[in-house]
Amino acid sequence: MATARPERPQRLGDQLIERGLISEADLKAALDEQKRSGLAVGEALVQMGRLAESDLNTVLAEHYGVRTADPAKYWVDKEVAQQLPENAARRFGALILEETGEKFVVATDDPGDIMALDEVERILPKPVEFRLAGRQEIIDTINMVYARTDELESIADEITEEIESSDEIDLTNLNVGTGRASSPAVRLLKTLMEDAIQRGVSDIHIEPEEKELRIRTRKDGILHERLVRQGNMQNALVSLLKLMAGLNITERRLPQDGRFQSRVQGRRIDVRLSTLPQQHGESVVMRLLDQSAAVSSLDQTGMAEDLRKRFRSLMTIPNGLILVTGPTGSGKSTTLYGALSEMNTAEVKIITVEDPVEYALHRVTQVQVREQIGLSFSRVLRTSLRQDPDIVMVGEIRDGETADIAMRAAITGHRVLSTLHTNDAVSSANRLLDMGIEPFMLAAALRGVLAQRLLRRVCSQCAETRPANEEEIAWLTRAGHSDPDGLVIHEGRGCPLCEQSGYSGRIGLFELVEVDAGMRQALRQRDVAAFAERAQSAAGYVPLVGMALEFIEHGQTNVAEVVRVLGERIGEAE
């Protein structure tokens, strides 16, 4: 049953300008982006950081005469939501939020798509009230509602029955040739990949034990068990993965590394495969890199506006070294790709040296390090400097030789970006000196250091508040909070949206040091303590733990998560 929808009274861009939300220049930039990428004007404005999505939705709701809704604030019933088939939900960007006695309340990201709304109304058996919601919020909830858990269990049962318990695998059981697509092993892998992409998983772990197979997935930096099954299905699954990655399926005594590409739900996924022989078979880890989710600007990294401006100003310096530091999985590569995307113009030559190349960038020469044939970071970097680059990105400074070449490149007119494994921005200089870099060279080359971490965000759907307990008050006091006794702690009790974890999504934690004349003088004298003192007293400097306290105050995360990421003792955090 159709609902009345008003005609568009005025172009969206004009309304946004009239309300003072964007400028003429913003609209022109969005229209240019629309021509380049095909995005809608509003979506382009949000993606470029020119407009907040909440402001866009407010204007769109008035524009089309509909109400707004936040899917995260609804307790979405899976059985109700699945009355709209998954393919229709994804195709039309629609999600059933709730069902009342006489109607469905459905979230849509585009109330102006009349054909899509008509099709949703045709499918559902009751009248529909459409409400406007953010596209990403709808997608996240769809991924939760249509999770593949039941399908994974069913296919696993099929494989357990089909594959007999044996040390040898009969490849005919995998249907690798004719009828391959119908093989239970193939369908298990397909479903596992679809489930992982829907849930925002970064890694899939396949771990055989004596009498069972365990499959775990890493989401928001934490492993979650997805499937535990008895039987010998791992041999079928591992052999299939080896075939796809071009590895030797008969070699089970040595580790192997490979890669393959797969298209999952219309998205191109680059899969890095690693096998490791262990007591009960081969452990396999798949790293999933969604090429369609590559960061195209620093606006997508989650940096605060002031920090983005300061970091962008560093990138305009014509030469020197800019470092991004943090442990594995802290988002360093995402930040570097965002920075490279913004600097990537027709006027500059960019060369990257990576291990591995994570995302393909147009107009950028990307080189994959291959240590086994002698193609090391240092060798590629040395050769790259003869390719007349303006900007060089080194995936990681791992040794003194690579560090030395990067420094020399930075002081001879090149802009060099790289990553380093240190606890914070201030300690990076000491790490480079320990690698054997001469103090005068480090002082001449280093322009800035950005340290970062990723904190899980408290789930907005199941968040609750309570007073801080004694342990939290003690930690907050050590961290320098002014009123720990009066602080309210936010924590999620667990719900389907966050998979009972209490957290949903992550936020970036950053610490930026911009090297000034005083810091350079301290480096020349190899005075690490003076460098740290100058850095920590610089205008605008906020340590990681200081930014973490702000997130705790605003209810975005909590003490338990900050302690997990930064450490119990404040000294460890800094």
C-alpha positions in Angstrom: 0.0 0.0 0.0 1.6 3.2 -1.2 2.2 6.2 1.0 2.1 9.8 -0.2 5.4 11.3 -1.1 5.9 15.0 -1.9 7.7 16.3 -5.0 11.1 17.8 -4.6 10.5 21.5 -4.0 14.1 22.6 -4.5 17.5 21.2 -5.3 19.2 19.7 -2.3 22.4 21.7 -2.8 20.6 25.0 -2.9 18.8 24.1 0.4 22.1 23.2 2.1 23.6 26.6 1.0 20.6 28.5 2.1 20.9 27.0 5.6 24.6 27.8 5.8 25.6 24.2 6.0 27.9 24.3 3.0 29.4 26.9 0.7 29.2 27.4 -3.1 32.8 26.0 -3.2 31.7 22.9 -1.3 28.8 22.3 -3.7 31.1 22.7 -6.7 33.6 20.2 -5.2 30.7 17.7 -4.5 29.4 18.0 -8.1 32.9 17.4 -9.4 33.2 14.3 -7.2 29.7 13.2 -8.4 30.9 13.3 -12.0 34.1 11.4 -11.1 32.6 8.7 -8.8 28.9 8.6 -9.4 28.0 9.4 -5.8 25.0 11.4 -4.9 25.7 15.1 -4.0 24.8 14.6 -0.4 26.9 11.4 -0.1 29.8 13.1 -1.7 29.7 16.1 0.7 29.7 13.7 3.7 32.5 11.6 2.3 34.6 14.6 1.6 34.1 15.9 5.2 32.2 19.0 4.0 28.9 18.1 5.7 27.9 16.1 8.8 25.7 13.1 7.9 23.3 14.1 10.7 22.8 17.6 9.1 22.3 16.0 5.7 19.6 13.6 7.0 17.8 16.4 8.8 17.6 18.4 5.5 16.7 15.3 3.5 13.9 14.4 5.9 12.3 17.8 5.6 13.0 17.7 1.8 11.0 14.5 1.4 8.5 15.0 4.2 9.6 11.9 6.2 10.8 11.3 9.8 14.4 10.3 10.7 15.4 7.1 12.5 18.6 5.7 14.0 18.6 1.9 13.5 21.1 1.5 16.4 18.3 2.7 18.8 15.9 0.0 17.7 16.0 -3.6 19.0 15.6 -5.1 15.5 13.8 -8.5 15.5 15.6 -10.8 13.0 12.4 -12.7 12.2 10.5 -9.5 11.5 13.4 -7.9 9.5 13.9 -11.0 7.4 10.4 -10.7 6.0 12.1 -8.4 3.5 14.5 -10.7 1.7 18.2 -10.0 2.0 18.8 -9.3 -1.7 16.0 -6.7 -1.6 17.2 -5.1 1.6 20.7 -4.7 0.2 19.5 -3.6 -3.3 17.1 -1.0 -2.1 19.0 0.1 1.0 16.0 -0.7 3.2 15.6 -2.3 6.6 12.5 -3.2 8.6 12.9 -1.6 12.0 9.7 -2.8 13.6 6.3 -4.2 12.9 3.2 -2.9 14.6 -0.3 -4.2 14.3 -1.1 -2.3 11.1 2.2 -1.4 9.4 5.9 -1.9 9.0 8.4 0.9 9.9 11.2 0.7 7.3 14.5 2.6 7.3 15.7 3.8 3.9 18.8 5.8 2.9 17.1 7.4 -0.1 13.5 8.5 0.2 13.7 10.0 -3.3 14.1 6.6 -5.0 10.5 6.1 -5.8 11.0 2.8 -7.7 12.8 1.2 -4.8 10.2 2.3 -2.2 7.4 1.0 -4.4 9.2 -2.4 -4.7 9.6 -2.6 -0.9 5.9 -1.9 -0.5 5.0 -4.5 -3.1 7.0 -7.2 -1.3 5.7 -6.5 2.3 2.2 -7.6 3.3 1.3 -4.5 5.3 1.4 -0.7 4.7 4.9 0.8 5.1 6.0 3.9 6.9 9.4 5.0 5.6 12.0 6.8 7.7 15.3 8.2 6.7 18.5 6.7 8.2 22.2 6.9 7.4 23.4 4.5 4.8 26.2 3.0 6.9 23.9 2.5 9.9 21.4 0.6 7.7 24.2 -1.5 6.2 25.7 -2.3 9.6 22.3 -3.5 10.9 21.5 -5.5 7.7 24.8 -7.3 8.2 23.8 -8.2 11.7 20.2 -9.2 10.9 21.2 -11.4 7.9 24.3 -13.0 9.6 25.3 -16.4 8.1 25.5 -18.4 11.4 22.8 -20.9 10.7 24.0 -21.5 7.2 27.6 -22.1 8.4 26.4 -24.7 10.8 24.3 -26.5 8.2 27.1 -26.6 5.6 29.6 -27.8 8.2 27.3 -30.7 9.0 27.2 -31.6 5.3 31.0 -31.6 5.0 31.4 -33.7 8.2 29.1 -36.3 6.6 30.7 -36.1 3.1 34.4 -36.3 4.0 35.5 -39.5 5.7 38.0 -39.4 8.5 41.4 -39.9 6.8 44.8 -38.4 6.6 44.6 -38.2 2.8 42.1 -36.0 0.9 40.4 -37.3 -2.2 40.2 -34.2 -4.3 37.1 -35.6 -6.1 35.2 -35.0 -2.9 35.9 -31.3 -3.3 34.4 -31.2 -6.7 37.3 -29.0 -7.9 36.5 -29.6 -11.5 32.9 -30.0 -12.8 30.3 -28.9 -10.3 32.8 -27.2 -8.1 30.4 -24.5 -7.1 28.1 -27.1 -5.4 30.8 -28.7 -3.2 30.0 -28.3 0.5 33.6 -27.1 1.1 33.2 -24.4 -1.6 29.8 -23.4 -0.1 31.2 -23.3 3.4 34.1 -21.0 2.2 31.6 -18.8 0.3 29.3 -18.5 3.3 32.2 -17.9 5.6 33.5 -15.1 3.4 30.1 -13.5 3.1 29.6 -13.7 6.8 33.0 -12.1 7.4 32.5 -9.2 5.0 29.0 -8.5 6.3 30.3 -8.3 9.9 33.4 -6.3 9.1 35.9 -9.0 9.9 39.6 -8.5 9.2 40.9 -12.0 9.7 39.6 -15.6 9.6 41.4 -18.2 11.6 41.0 -21.9 10.8 42.5 -24.0 13.7 42.4 -27.8 13.7 42.5 -29.6 17.0 42.7 -33.3 17.9 39.0 -34.0 17.4 37.5 -30.8 16.1 37.9 -27.8 13.9 37.7 -24.3 15.3 36.9 -21.2 13.1 37.4 -17.8 14.7 37.1 -14.3 13.1 38.7 -11.1 14.2 36.4 -8.1 14.4 37.4 -4.7 15.9 40.7 -6.3 17.0 39.1 -9.1 19.0 38.7 -12.8 18.1 35.2 -14.3 18.1 34.4 -18.0 17.7 32.1 -18.6 14.7 32.1 -22.4 14.3 33.4 -25.4 16.3 32.8 -28.8 14.6 34.0 -32.3 15.2 35.2 -34.4 12.3 37.8 -34.0 9.5 36.4 -31.2 7.5 39.6 -29.1 7.9 41.4 -31.2 5.3 38.8 -30.4 2.6 38.7 -26.7 3.5 42.5 -26.2 3.7 43.1 -28.1 0.4 40.5 -25.9 -1.3 42.1 -22.7 0.0 45.6 -23.9 -1.1 44.3 -24.5 -4.6 42.8 -21.1 -4.7 46.0 -19.5 -3.5 48.2 -21.5 -5.9 50.0 -23.3 -3.1 51.3 -26.9 -3.0 48.4 -29.0 -1.6 50.6 -32.0 -0.9 53.1 -30.0 1.2 51.9 -30.1 4.9 55.3 -30.0 6.6 56.3 -26.4 5.8 54.6 -23.0 6.2 53.3 -21.5 2.9 52.0 -18.0 2.0 49.8 -17.1 -0.9 47.0 -14.8 -2.0 43.9 -14.8 -4.2 41.1 -12.4 -5.1 37.4 -13.1 -4.6 34.3 -11.1 -5.4 31.9 -11.2 -2.4 28.5 -9.5 -2.6 29.8 -7.3 -5.4 32.9 -6.3 -3.5 36.5 -7.2 -4.5 38.3 -8.9 -1.7 42.0 -9.5 -1.7 42.8 -12.5 0.6 46.3 -13.1 2.0 46.6 -16.7 3.1 49.1 -18.1 5.6 49.5 -21.8 6.5 51.4 -23.1 9.5 51.9 -26.8 10.3 50.9 -27.8 13.8 50.2 -30.9 15.8 46.8 -31.7 14.4 47.1 -30.4 10.8 47.6 -27.0 9.3 46.5 -23.7 10.9 45.3 -21.2 8.3 44.8 -17.5 8.7 43.2 -15.4 6.0 43.6 -11.6 6.0 40.7 -9.9 4.2 41.4 -6.7 2.4 38.3 -5.1 1.0 39.5 -3.0 -2.0 36.2 -1.1 -2.1 36.7 0.1 1.4 40.0 1.8 0.8 40.4 5.2 2.5 40.4 8.1 0.1 41.1 11.0 2.5 42.1 11.7 6.1 38.5 12.7 6.7 37.7 8.9 6.9 40.3 8.2 9.5 38.3 9.6 12.4 40.9 12.3 13.3 39.5 15.4 15.0 39.3 18.5 12.7 42.1 20.4 14.5 44.4 17.3 14.4 43.7 16.8 10.7 44.6 20.4 9.9 47.9 20.1 11.8 48.8 16.7 10.1 47.8 18.1 6.7 50.2 21.1 7.2 53.0 18.6 7.8 52.2 17.0 4.5 52.7 20.3 2.6 56.3 20.5 3.7 58.3 19.8 0.5 60.8 17.4 2.1 61.4 15.5 5.3 60.3 12.4 7.1 56.8 11.9 8.6 56.3 8.8 10.7 53.1 7.0 11.8 53.7 4.8 14.8 51.8 2.1 16.7 51.5 -1.7 17.1 50.2 -4.0 14.4 46.5 -3.5 13.8 46.4 0.1 15.1 45.4 1.6 11.7 48.8 3.0 10.6 48.3 1.8 7.0 44.9 3.4 6.8 46.3 6.8 7.8 49.1 6.5 5.3 46.7 5.6 2.5 44.5 8.5 3.4 47.5 10.9 3.3 48.7 9.5 0.0 45.3 9.7 -1.6 45.2 13.4 -0.7 48.7 14.1 -2.1 48.1 12.0 -5.2 47.8 14.5 -8.1 49.0 14.5 -11.7 51.9 16.8 -10.7 53.7 14.4 -8.3 55.3 11.0 -8.6 54.6 8.7 -5.7 56.4 5.4 -5.1 55.4 3.0 -2.3 57.4 0.1 -0.9 55.1 -2.2 0.9 54.9 -5.7 2.5 52.2 -6.4 1.4 50.5 -4.0 -0.9 47.2 -3.6 0.8 45.1 -1.3 -1.5 45.7 -0.4 -5.1 46.1 3.3 -5.7 45.8 4.8 -9.2 48.7 6.8 -10.5 51.0 5.4 -7.8 53.9 3.0 -8.4 53.4 0.3 -5.7 56.2 -2.2 -5.1 55.7 -5.4 -3.2 58.7 -6.5 -1.1 59.8 -10.1 -1.6 62.6 -10.9 0.9 62.9 -14.5 -0.4 64.4 -13.3 -3.7 66.4 -10.4 -2.2 63.8 -7.7 -2.9 64.1 -6.1 0.5 62.8 -2.8 1.8 66.3 -1.3 1.6 67.0 -2.5 -1.9 63.6 -1.3 -3.3 63.9 2.0 -1.5 67.5 2.6 -2.9 66.3 1.8 -6.4 63.1 3.9 -6.0 65.2 7.0 -5.5 66.5 6.6 -9.0 63.0 6.7 -10.4 62.6 10.5 -9.8 59.9 10.4 -7.1 58.5 13.4 -5.3 57.0 11.3 -2.5 58.1 7.9 -1.2 56.1 5.8 1.2 58.0 3.0 3.1 55.6 0.5 4.6 57.7 0.0 7.6 61.2 1.0 8.9 62.4 -2.4 10.2 66.2 -2.0 10.3 69.0 0.5 10.4 69.8 0.2 6.7 66.2 1.1 5.7 66.1 3.9 8.2 69.4 5.3 6.9 68.2 5.3 3.3 64.9 6.9 4.3 66.7 9.7 6.2 69.0 10.4 3.2 66.0 10.5 0.9 64.2 12.9 3.3 67.2 15.4 3.4 67.8 15.3 -0.4 64.5 16.8 -1.4 62.0 14.0 -1.0 58.9 13.7 1.1 59.1 10.4 2.9 56.3 8.7 4.9 56.7 5.5 6.9 55.6 3.5 9.9 57.5 2.5 13.0 56.6 0.2 16.0 56.9 2.4 19.1 54.6 3.0 22.1 54.0 6.7 21.3 55.1 9.6 19.2 57.7 11.0 21.6 59.7 7.8 21.9 60.1 7.4 18.1 63.2 9.6 18.0 64.9 7.4 20.6 64.1 4.3 18.6 65.7 5.7 15.4 68.8 6.7 17.3 69.0 3.1 18.7 68.9 1.9 15.1 72.1 3.7 14.5 70.8 6.9 12.8 73.3 9.8 13.3 71.7 12.6 15.5 72.5 15.3 12.9 70.7 13.4 10.2 67.7 12.6 12.3 67.4 16.3 13.3 67.6 17.4 9.7 65.1 14.8 8.4 62.3 14.4 11.0 59.3 16.7 10.5 56.6 15.0 12.6 55.4 11.8 14.3 51.8 10.6 14.6 51.1 7.8 17.1 47.8 6.0 17.0 45.7 3.3 18.5 42.2 1.9 17.8 39.6 1.8 20.7 36.4 -0.1 20.6 33.3 2.1 20.7 30.6 1.4 23.3 27.6 0.0 21.5 25.0 2.7 21.3 22.1 0.2 21.2 22.8 -1.5 24.5 24.8 1.2 26.4 24.2 1.7 30.1 25.7 4.1 32.6 27.0 3.6 36.1 29.4 5.4 38.6 33.1 4.6 38.3 34.3 1.8 40.6 37.4 2.0 42.9 39.8 0.5 40.3 38.6 2.8 37.6 38.9 5.8 39.9 42.5 4.8 40.8 43.4 4.5 37.1 41.7 7.8 36.2 43.5 9.6 39.0 46.9 8.3 37.7 45.9 9.4 34.2 45.3 12.9 35.5 41.5 13.2 35.4 40.3 16.2 37.4 37.2 14.6 38.8 37.3 10.8 38.7 34.8 10.3 41.5 32.1 12.1 39.5 32.7 10.4 36.2 29.9 8.3 34.7 31.1 5.1 32.9 29.4 3.9 29.8 29.3 0.2 29.0 27.3 -2.1 26.7 25.4 -4.9 28.3 25.5 -6.9 25.0 23.0 -7.2 22.2 22.6 -8.8 18.8 24.0 -5.7 17.0 27.3 -5.9 18.9 27.3 -9.7 19.1 27.0 -9.5 22.9 30.4 -7.8 23.2 29.1 -4.4 24.4 31.2 -2.7 21.7 30.4 -1.8 18.1 32.9 -0.2 15.8 36.2 1.5 16.7 37.5 5.1 17.1 41.0 6.4 16.5 43.2 7.6 19.3 46.0 10.0 18.1 49.1 11.8 19.4 50.9 14.2 17.1 54.4 15.7 17.6 55.4 18.5 15.2 59.2 18.8 15.3 60.3 22.4 16.0 63.7 24.1 16.3 64.1 23.3 20.0 63.4 19.6 19.4 65.8 19.5 16.5 68.5 21.1 18.7 67.9 18.4 21.3 68.2 15.7 18.6 71.5 17.1 17.4 72.8 16.8 20.9 71.3 13.3 21.2 69.4 14.6 24.3 66.4 12.3 24.2 65.0 13.6 27.6 65.2 17.2 26.3 63.4 16.2 23.1 60.6 14.5 25.1 60.3 17.5 27.4 60.0 20.0 24.4 57.5 17.7 22.6 55.2 17.3 25.6 55.2 21.0 26.4 54.5 22.0 22.7 51.3 23.9 22.0 48.5 21.6 20.9 50.2 18.4 22.1 47.8 15.9 23.7 49.1 12.5 24.7 47.3 9.3 23.8 46.0 8.9 27.4 44.7 12.5 27.3 42.6 11.9 24.2 41.4 8.6 25.7 40.1 10.5 28.8 38.1 12.8 26.5 36.5 9.7 24.8 35.7 8.2 28.3 34.0 11.5 29.4 31.9 11.6 26.2 30.8 8.0 26.7 32.4 6.8 23.4 34.5 4.2 25.2 35.3 3.2 28.8 38.2 2.6 31.1 38.3 -1.1 30.6 38.9 -0.7 26.8 41.5 2.0 27.3 43.4 -0.1 29.8 43.2 -3.1 27.3 44.8 -1.0 24.6 47.2 1.4 26.4 48.1 -0.7 29.4 47.3 -0.6 33.2 50.2 1.7 34.0 50.1 5.2 32.5 53.9 4.9 31.8 53.1 2.0 29.4 50.6 4.2 27.6 53.2 7.0 27.1 
